[in-house]
Amino acid sequence: MDKKAITIDEVKQYWGKKNIPQQWYSKRTPFTLPWFNELAYKRYKIYYEYIKNEMEFEYHRGEDVLEIGCGIGTDSVEYAKYGANVTATDLGPDQVMLTKLNFNLRNLPYKEVREANVEALPFKDGTFDLVVCLGVIHHTPDTQKAVNEMFRVLKPDGKAIVTVYARGWKHYIKRCFIHGILRGKWFRYGLDWQKVYNEVTEVHGGTPKTAIFTKREVQKLFHQFPTLEITKHRMGEFFDYRPYNTVKLPRWVNNLFALFDLGAMFGDQRLIKAQKAYFPKEASLFDVWFKHY
Ligand SMILES: C[S@@+](CC[C@H](N)C(=O)[O-])C[C@H]1O[C@@H](n2cnc3c(N)ncnc32)[C@H](O)[C@@H]1O
């Protein structure tokens, strides 16, 4: 982690305006419905295909759902489309404004869209059935505080779905080898890998903090949750992530990745599904064959 303590204000400053994620996926007129539609389409079809399968959008009708770090609100909108009572929050006023606009252009109802810091959520204990938080807690100064807050605001049988960066192919090849070693950033930063990560992650780089977590670190962060499932995803169907200049890998390469499930081993995102109550693990094949029959 950073040796110099970073502040929430620095994080808030960074994530406004040009750094609000997803906005560069579309060349259509910004802030219109076709713009939001294209951003959603590309998020679920190109950049983060696994999200559509894993976020359980259609399974939380009538439930109280909280999104933390909602960005432009694409995922919040998706839960609302399927009838959830959505509260969306983000640190920044720009993100709150864009998320409201995203809902309003679709005439979709929401419970509340407001500014909030994940480390001090302005909600009572046990308020939500589902808390979702994608790509946020690795940027906040105190990640453990963020996880504790999610646990606190969940109902006793509630669930959190969270993503953080993982040490996958992108981490070792792009961040460590290309930027750290070949381009000499690790040496320039006095052998401090954290400074390299801060500089080279995100489209415009230069984040106040970007942590990359191992599975063990995630288990430690979520230790309060009795039911925990951690998986890895996303090989990245593209190598060049500059705005408007994405180079997709040929379809056969992606199919090959999928065939061998390489995302589970080398994916750059860690997906965490954490439940506040204890649910026994699914039976093993052994149980099914030798105990069930
Ligand atoms: C990488 S973006 C992810 C946005 C969105 N969830 C997505 O997947 O596109 C990180 C977002 O988290 C927000 N964020 C960062 N630190 C936060 C904090 N402490 N509390 C709430 N939101 C935070 C930023 O303002 C930014 O909108």
The ligand as a MOL file (V3000), in Angstrom:
LIG
                    3D

  0  0  0     0  0            999 V3000
M  V30 BEGIN CTAB
M  V30 COUNTS 27 29 0 0 0
M  V30 BEGIN ATOM
M  V30 1 C -13.4110 2.2820 -11.4550 0
M  V30 2 S -14.8290 3.2270 -11.0680 0 CHG=1
M  V30 3 C -16.0970 1.9780 -11.1180 0
M  V30 4 C -17.4560 2.5480 -11.4380 0
M  V30 5 C -18.5390 1.4980 -11.7150 0
M  V30 6 N -18.8140 0.6930 -10.5590 0
M  V30 7 C -18.1330 0.6360 -12.8770 0
M  V30 8 O -17.9250 -0.5690 -12.6880 0
M  V30 9 O -18.0180 1.1730 -13.9810 0 CHG=-1
M  V30 10 C -14.6710 3.6070 -9.4140 0
M  V30 11 C -15.8170 4.4350 -8.8630 0
M  V30 12 O -15.7670 4.3150 -7.4520 0
M  V30 13 C -15.9830 5.5650 -6.8740 0
M  V30 14 N -15.3140 5.5710 -5.5650 0
M  V30 15 C -13.9970 5.5540 -5.2950 0
M  V30 16 N -13.7890 5.5820 -3.9780 0
M  V30 17 C -15.0050 5.6080 -3.3960 0
M  V30 18 C -15.4520 5.6730 -2.0540 0
M  V30 19 N -14.5870 5.7310 -1.0510 0
M  V30 20 N -16.7800 5.6820 -1.8200 0
M  V30 21 C -17.6720 5.6360 -2.8460 0
M  V30 22 N -17.3030 5.5940 -4.1380 0
M  V30 23 C -15.9900 5.5880 -4.4040 0
M  V30 24 C -15.3880 6.5550 -7.8520 0
M  V30 25 O -15.9310 7.8390 -7.6890 0
M  V30 26 C -15.7350 5.9190 -9.1920 0
M  V30 27 O -16.9600 6.3800 -9.6950 0
M  V30 END ATOM
M  V30 BEGIN BOND
M  V30 1 1 1 2
M  V30 2 1 2 3
M  V30 3 1 2 10
M  V30 4 1 3 4
M  V30 5 1 4 5
M  V30 6 1 5 6
M  V30 7 1 5 7
M  V30 8 2 7 8
M  V30 9 1 7 9
M  V30 10 1 10 11
M  V30 11 1 11 12
M  V30 12 1 11 26
M  V30 13 1 12 13
M  V30 14 1 13 14
M  V30 15 1 13 24
M  V30 16 1 14 15
M  V30 17 1 14 23
M  V30 18 2 15 16
M  V30 19 1 16 17
M  V30 20 1 17 18
M  V30 21 2 17 23
M  V30 22 1 18 19
M  V30 23 2 18 20
M  V30 24 1 20 21
M  V30 25 2 21 22
M  V30 26 1 22 23
M  V30 27 1 24 25
M  V30 28 1 24 26
M  V30 29 1 26 27
M  V30 END BOND
M  V30 END CTAB
M  END
